[in-house]
């Protein structure tokens, strides 16, 4: 399996938000994809790839560039809505 196929599979899985076993067979064996992803993470390959992709991206804007993030699509986890909570546990600090 070539590296491009693994990168495409990892990106697809990240976008889809699915388990490794649910990666489509067209990308190859999910276990092979997972193992290479894990090995690359441990070896710092993903950091190197990201650094290479970012290299020179801020040149047109200069050192004062900013990132804009749109938070309108941020959603809470399904279990966060309407969950019942017990009383807060005392952590041992002083209460005033």
Rosetta constraint file for C-alpha pairs under 8 A:
AtomPair CA 1 CA 5 HARMONIC 6.76 0.50
AtomPair CA 1 CA 6 HARMONIC 7.29 0.50
AtomPair CA 1 CA 28 HARMONIC 7.37 0.50
AtomPair CA 2 CA 6 HARMONIC 6.69 0.50
AtomPair CA 3 CA 7 HARMONIC 6.16 0.50
AtomPair CA 4 CA 8 HARMONIC 6.12 0.50
AtomPair CA 5 CA 9 HARMONIC 6.14 0.50
AtomPair CA 5 CA 27 HARMONIC 6.18 0.50
AtomPair CA 5 CA 28 HARMONIC 7.94 0.50
AtomPair CA 6 CA 10 HARMONIC 6.15 0.50
AtomPair CA 6 CA 27 HARMONIC 7.14 0.50
AtomPair CA 6 CA 33 HARMONIC 5.69 0.50
AtomPair CA 6 CA 36 HARMONIC 7.64 0.50
AtomPair CA 6 CA 37 HARMONIC 7.77 0.50
AtomPair CA 7 CA 11 HARMONIC 6.10 0.50
AtomPair CA 8 CA 12 HARMONIC 6.02 0.50
AtomPair CA 8 CA 27 HARMONIC 7.61 0.50
AtomPair CA 9 CA 13 HARMONIC 6.10 0.50
AtomPair CA 9 CA 23 HARMONIC 7.02 0.50
AtomPair CA 9 CA 27 HARMONIC 5.63 0.50
AtomPair CA 9 CA 33 HARMONIC 7.12 0.50
AtomPair CA 10 CA 14 HARMONIC 6.11 0.50
AtomPair CA 10 CA 33 HARMONIC 7.29 0.50
AtomPair CA 10 CA 37 HARMONIC 7.31 0.50
AtomPair CA 11 CA 15 HARMONIC 6.14 0.50
AtomPair CA 12 CA 16 HARMONIC 6.03 0.50
AtomPair CA 12 CA 23 HARMONIC 7.77 0.50
AtomPair CA 13 CA 17 HARMONIC 5.75 0.50
AtomPair CA 13 CA 18 HARMONIC 5.89 0.50
AtomPair CA 13 CA 19 HARMONIC 7.49 0.50
AtomPair CA 13 CA 20 HARMONIC 7.16 0.50
AtomPair CA 13 CA 23 HARMONIC 6.25 0.50
AtomPair CA 14 CA 18 HARMONIC 7.39 0.50
AtomPair CA 18 CA 22 HARMONIC 6.17 0.50
AtomPair CA 18 CA 23 HARMONIC 7.43 0.50
AtomPair CA 19 CA 23 HARMONIC 7.28 0.50
AtomPair CA 20 CA 30 HARMONIC 5.96 0.50
AtomPair CA 20 CA 31 HARMONIC 7.58 0.50
AtomPair CA 20 CA 34 HARMONIC 6.76 0.50
AtomPair CA 21 CA 30 HARMONIC 5.71 0.50
AtomPair CA 21 CA 31 HARMONIC 7.64 0.50
AtomPair CA 22 CA 30 HARMONIC 7.72 0.50
AtomPair CA 23 CA 27 HARMONIC 7.20 0.50
AtomPair CA 23 CA 30 HARMONIC 6.15 0.50
AtomPair CA 24 CA 28 HARMONIC 7.52 0.50
AtomPair CA 25 CA 29 HARMONIC 6.39 0.50
AtomPair CA 25 CA 30 HARMONIC 7.53 0.50
AtomPair CA 28 CA 32 HARMONIC 7.53 0.50
AtomPair CA 28 CA 33 HARMONIC 7.31 0.50
AtomPair CA 29 CA 33 HARMONIC 6.49 0.50
AtomPair CA 30 CA 34 HARMONIC 6.07 0.50
AtomPair CA 31 CA 35 HARMONIC 6.01 0.50
AtomPair CA 32 CA 36 HARMONIC 6.19 0.50
AtomPair CA 33 CA 37 HARMONIC 6.05 0.50
AtomPair CA 34 CA 38 HARMONIC 6.03 0.50
AtomPair CA 35 CA 39 HARMONIC 6.06 0.50
AtomPair CA 36 CA 40 HARMONIC 5.98 0.50
AtomPair CA 37 CA 41 HARMONIC 6.15 0.50
AtomPair CA 38 CA 42 HARMONIC 6.27 0.50
AtomPair CA 39 CA 43 HARMONIC 6.15 0.50
AtomPair CA 40 CA 44 HARMONIC 5.95 0.50
AtomPair CA 40 CA 45 HARMONIC 4.87 0.50
AtomPair CA 40 CA 46 HARMONIC 6.23 0.50
AtomPair CA 41 CA 45 HARMONIC 6.10 0.50
AtomPair CA 41 CA 46 HARMONIC 5.87 0.50
AtomPair CA 41 CA 47 HARMONIC 7.86 0.50
AtomPair CA 44 CA 48 HARMONIC 6.40 0.50
AtomPair CA 45 CA 49 HARMONIC 6.17 0.50
AtomPair CA 46 CA 50 HARMONIC 6.17 0.50
AtomPair CA 47 CA 51 HARMONIC 6.07 0.50
AtomPair CA 48 CA 52 HARMONIC 6.11 0.50
AtomPair CA 49 CA 53 HARMONIC 6.19 0.50
AtomPair CA 50 CA 54 HARMONIC 6.16 0.50
AtomPair CA 51 CA 55 HARMONIC 6.04 0.50
AtomPair CA 54 CA 58 HARMONIC 7.95 0.50
AtomPair CA 58 CA 62 HARMONIC 5.86 0.50
AtomPair CA 58 CA 63 HARMONIC 7.06 0.50
AtomPair CA 58 CA 65 HARMONIC 6.86 0.50
AtomPair CA 59 CA 63 HARMONIC 7.68 0.50
AtomPair CA 61 CA 65 HARMONIC 5.46 0.50
AtomPair CA 76 CA 80 HARMONIC 6.10 0.50
AtomPair CA 76 CA 81 HARMONIC 7.48 0.50
AtomPair CA 77 CA 81 HARMONIC 7.52 0.50
AtomPair CA 79 CA 83 HARMONIC 6.63 0.50
